[in-house]
Amino acid sequence: MSNQREWSLHDLPGEVRELKDRMEHLLPSYLAGLERLCQLPEEFNRRFWVSCLEALLAKVKTNYQKYQTQAQSADFMAKFATLTMDIALKAGGMEPVVPPESPRVGISLSPTGTIEPDLLNYPQRRPDAILLTLERFETVAQRLGGEIMKGTVVPENEGEIGKLIYDLALNPQILPEQHA
């Protein structure tokens, strides 16, 4: 048994009309599918750059946490040393020592694209660097990810992502209070 229909010459014009009607009905979805297919390479490129941005953000968070642990350890040692000196000074009848200020860790952005943890209350920082809290840095990075997905910003290489974050952090519309 064959599942093919037999065609006769009398049925041919009707079959052609029916086929034409089905083709016209399928044409809009076919064209929409073709348009979507043409956009896939561009969307893939955007998603690639967003994934690079996310990898950079994860690396910065890891470095931030390590630096914060080191800063807390140094703060503990400084407070312990201050307490020890304070006890000795009080025993000698002298004035107590004022404990040092606890370090606040943030993220330093440079115009060259360097992103690294730094102390927010450190007076000797680079003059062209921007210091942000981790939360503000994440906000800027998320905004950059949105701009990349819209196609308004397209990095050319991974090293450019840090520079784009720096430039976006300078924009007062993104961060009303630019510096930490």
N, C-alpha and C positions, 0 to 999 in steps of 0.2 A: 504494500500500500504506500502510496506517495501522499505527502501532505502538501504538495504544491497544487494550486488551483489551475485548472485548465482555462485558457483564455480563448475567446473566440474574437473574430474581427469585429463582430457587432458590439461586443462589450468593451472593446478597446477605448473608444472616446469617453465612455463613462468612467472607466478605470483611470484614464489619464486625468480627467477632471477631479476625481476623488483624490488621486495622488497629489495633484496640484493644490487642492484645498488643504490636505494634511501638511504639505510643505510650507504653505503660507502660514498655517497655524503654528508650526514649529520654528519658523524663521526668527521671530523675536527672541525666543529663549536661546536659540543657536547663536545669534549675534551677541546677546548678553554674555553667553559662555565664552565666546571668542574674545570679547572685550576684557573679561575677567582674566582670561588666560594671558592676554598681552600685558596685564598689570602685574602678574606674578613676579617677574624678575625684579621690578622696581620695589615691590613690597618685600621681597626676599632681601634685597639690599638694605632696606630700612630696618628690617628686623635684625639683620646681621649687626648693624651699627648699634642698635639698642642693646643687643646682647653683649657687645664689646663694652658699652657704657656700664651695664650691670656688672660685668666682670671687674671693671675698674672700681666701681662702687664697693663691691665685696672686698677687694684688696685694700682699699682705703679704710674700710671698717675694721678689718683685721689689724692693720697697722695702728689704727687709732686705739683699739683695745689694748694692744701690747704696750703702746706708749703710755696709756692711762694707767696701766698696772705698774709700770716703772715709775711714773710720777707719784702714784700713791705710796709706793714703797719708799721713795726718796722723802716724801712728806712725813711718813711715819718715822723714819730715821732722824729727820731734822727735828721733829717734835720731841722725840725721845732724848736727843742730845740737848735740846733746849730745856727740857724738864730736869735733866741731870745737872746742867749748869745752874738752873734756877734754884735747885735744892742746895747746891754748894754755895751759891751767892747768898741765899737767905741764912745759911748757917754762919756765914762770915759777916752778917749784918748789912749786906749790900742790897741795892735795888734789884728786883727780879728782871729777867730778860723778857722782852716781848716776843712771843712765838711768831715764827714766820708765817706769811700768808700761804694758804693752801694753793697748790698749783691748779689752774683750770686748763684743761686740754681742749684744743680745737683743731681745725684743719686750716693749713696755710696753702693758699693758691698763689702761684707766681705767673707772670705773663708768659713765661716760657712753657707753661703747661705742667710744671712740677706741682704735685699734690702730696703733701706730707703732714703728719700730725705735728703740732707745735703748741707751745704754751700761750694761752690767750693773755695772760697777765705778765708776759716777759717783755721788758722794756726795750731790749735790743733786737728787734726784728728787722727784716729787710724792708726798706721804705716802699717798694713797689708791690709787696705781698698783701694779699687780702686775708684776714683771719676770720673764719666763720665757725660757728658751733657745728657739730655733726648734723644736727637737725636741719640747719639752714643749708648746709652743703647738700644733704639729701634732697631738699626741696629744689635746689638749683639743678641737680642732676636729673630729677624727675621731669622738670620743665624742659630740659634739653632733650630727654627721651621723647617727650610729646612733640617737640619741634622736629625732631628727626622723623618720627612717624608721620607727621603732616607733610614732610618733604620740604619744609622751609629751610632746614639746615641739613646738609649732607657732608659728613666728614670725608676727607680724602685718605686719611690714614689714622691709625690708632693714636699716634702721638698728638694729633690735632684735637682729640677729645678734651684733654686737660686745658688747652687754650680756649676752646669753646666754652667750657665751664667757667673759666676765669672771665671771659667777655660777658657771659650771661650774668655772672655774679655782680658785675659792675653796673648792670642795668637797674636803675632805681625802681622800675616798675615791678621787678621780680622781688627785690629785697629792699623795702623801704628804709630799713636800718642796715646799711651795707655791711658794716663791720660789727663783729660779735658784740 
